[in-house]
Amino acid sequence: MERKIELEELVLISTTESTYSKAIKLAELLLNKKLVCCVNLHKIESLYWWEGSICQSEEVKLSIKTRKENSNKIFDIIEKESSYDVPEIISSNVSTSLKYSQWAFSVMN
C-alpha cells in the first residue's frame, strides 16, 4: 500500500495545565469553537526553573492539532485561560497521512 503524506498541513501546539480538570476545560473550549480537530491529554511530571529555583510538579500536557490559520487564535485563548503566569506554548508544523489531514480539515473552521 502506498503511503501518502501531506507536508506541513497541520500544526501541533503543545501546552500544559496544572490540573486534569483545567486541561479538559481548555480542550473543550477549543473543540467547541471548532479551532482544533483533536486534543490529547497526557499526565506528566515536569522539572523547570521558576523564580530562581528548580521546581517539580505534576501537570497535564495538551497536544493540540489544528490548521496553521487558527494558531494565533489558539495562542490567545491559551494565554487568557491558562492557570500559569507564563504558559508553555510550543508550535510545530507536522506531516500527516492524507486521510487524517482530510478528516482534520473537515471538522475544523
C-alpha positions as CSV (number, residue, x, y, z in Angstrom):
1,M,0.0,0.0,0.0
2,E,1.4,3.4,-1.0
3,R,1.9,5.8,1.9
4,K,0.5,9.3,1.2
5,I,1.8,12.2,3.2
6,E,0.7,15.8,3.2
7,L,3.6,18.0,4.3
8,E,3.1,20.9,6.8
9,E,-0.6,20.8,6.5
10,L,-1.3,20.7,10.2
11,V,0.1,22.4,13.3
12,L,0.8,20.7,16.6
13,I,0.6,23.0,19.6
14,S,1.8,21.9,23.0
15,T,0.8,23.5,26.2
16,T,0.4,22.4,29.9
17,E,-2.2,22.8,32.6
18,S,-1.9,22.4,36.3
19,T,-4.8,20.0,36.7
20,Y,-6.7,17.5,34.6
21,S,-10.0,19.4,35.0
22,K,-8.4,22.6,33.8
23,A,-6.9,20.7,30.8
24,I,-10.3,19.3,29.9
25,K,-11.9,22.7,30.2
26,L,-9.3,24.2,27.8
27,A,-9.7,21.3,25.4
28,E,-13.5,21.5,25.3
29,L,-13.3,25.3,24.7
30,L,-11.0,24.8,21.7
31,L,-13.1,22.0,20.3
32,N,-16.4,23.8,20.8
33,K,-15.0,26.8,18.9
34,K,-14.0,24.3,16.1
35,L,-10.5,25.7,16.2
36,V,-9.0,22.2,16.6
37,C,-9.7,18.7,15.4
38,C,-8.3,16.8,18.4
39,V,-6.6,17.4,21.7
40,N,-4.7,14.6,23.5
41,L,-4.1,14.8,27.2
42,H,-1.1,13.3,28.9
43,K,-0.3,13.3,32.7
44,I,3.3,14.3,33.0
45,E,6.0,15.1,35.6
46,S,7.8,18.4,34.9
47,L,11.0,19.9,36.2
48,Y,11.7,23.5,35.4
49,W,13.2,26.8,36.7
50,W,10.8,29.2,38.4
51,E,11.7,32.3,40.4
52,G,15.3,31.1,40.9
53,S,14.6,27.5,41.9
54,I,14.2,24.2,40.2
55,C,10.6,23.1,40.7
56,Q,9.0,19.7,40.1
57,S,5.2,19.2,39.6
58,E,2.6,17.0,38.1
59,E,1.0,18.6,35.1
60,V,-1.2,17.7,32.1
61,K,0.2,18.2,28.7
62,L,-2.2,19.1,25.9
63,S,-1.2,18.1,22.3
64,I,-3.5,20.2,20.1
65,K,-3.9,19.5,16.4
66,T,-5.1,22.4,14.3
67,R,-4.7,24.3,11.0
68,K,-2.0,26.9,10.7
69,E,-4.5,29.7,10.3
70,N,-6.1,29.0,13.7
71,S,-2.7,29.2,15.6
72,N,-2.9,32.8,16.7
73,K,-6.4,32.5,18.0
74,I,-5.4,29.4,20.0
75,F,-2.3,31.1,21.4
76,D,-4.6,34.0,22.6
77,I,-7.1,31.6,24.2
78,I,-4.3,29.7,26.0
79,E,-2.7,32.9,27.3
80,K,-6.1,34.1,28.5
81,E,-7.3,30.8,30.0
82,S,-4.1,29.3,31.4
83,S,-3.6,28.7,35.1
84,Y,0.0,29.7,34.6
85,D,1.6,33.2,34.7
86,V,3.8,32.1,31.8
87,P,2.0,29.4,29.8
88,E,4.0,27.0,27.7
89,I,3.0,27.4,24.0
90,I,5.1,25.4,21.6
91,S,4.1,25.0,17.9
92,S,5.4,22.8,15.1
93,N,4.3,22.0,11.6
94,V,3.6,18.3,11.2
95,S,3.2,15.8,8.4
96,T,0.2,13.6,8.4
97,S,-1.4,10.9,6.3
98,L,-3.7,12.2,3.6
99,K,-6.8,10.5,5.2
100,Y,-6.0,12.1,8.6
101,S,-5.5,15.6,7.2
102,Q,-8.7,15.3,5.2
103,W,-10.6,14.3,8.3
104,A,-8.9,17.1,10.4
105,F,-9.8,19.8,7.9
106,S,-13.4,18.6,7.6
107,V,-14.1,19.1,11.3
108,M,-12.4,22.5,11.9
109,N,-13.4,26.0,10.9
